[in-house]
Amino acid sequence: ASDFVVLYAGAHGVSNDLETVLRAAELLKERSEIRFVFVGDGKEKPNLIQLAKDLSLRNVTFKSPVPKAEMAEILAASDCCVAILKNIPMYRLTYPNKVFDYMAAGKPVLLAIGGVVAEVIEAENAGILVEPGDPQSLANGVVAILQNPDRIITMGENGQRAIQDRYSRDFNSTRFLR
């Protein structure tokens, strides 16, 4: 059986709260079928790699950033995708691009960000909302998606449809001009 890949793609900075993802990976380290893949770079990456070593996480892989053109391939190879930011009030007002990239790729979003973007994921049934800053909640979300293959497909399709119908450039530029 191939791995169930949980992907994080993007900046590895302080505000990205990737330590929470590593702590979730630690909680799931006995589940050999689950693999966390981090693609990207940033100030925190060396610390995250060190923490993964310190925690003996064999279920975590760090990859270098890839050009945007190769992102589709990386997304296609994943089963679900994590969007996460530190649990601070300001981030409750953001719509991170990566959430829409994940949806466009037809992948369920594991969302550890509260506020407006959570409303999008919930309204579109395009993923699972987990408590920001809570590794156990994130780990539970991974397992919930893994244990429900039909839901993975449905959530992915819902996200893709939402992007085409409501969040595409064409749709919004037409709406804006009207």
Buried (B, 14 or more C-beta within 10 A) or exposed (E): EEBBBBBBBBBBBEBBBBBBBBBBBBBBBEBEEBBBBBBBBBEBBEEBBEBBEEBEBEBBBBEEBEEEEEBEEBBEEBBBBBBBBBBEEEBBEEEBEBBBBBBBBBBBBBBBBBBEBBEBBEEBBBBBBBBBBBBEBBBBBBBBBBEBEEBBEBBBBBBBBBBEEEBBEEEEEEEEEE
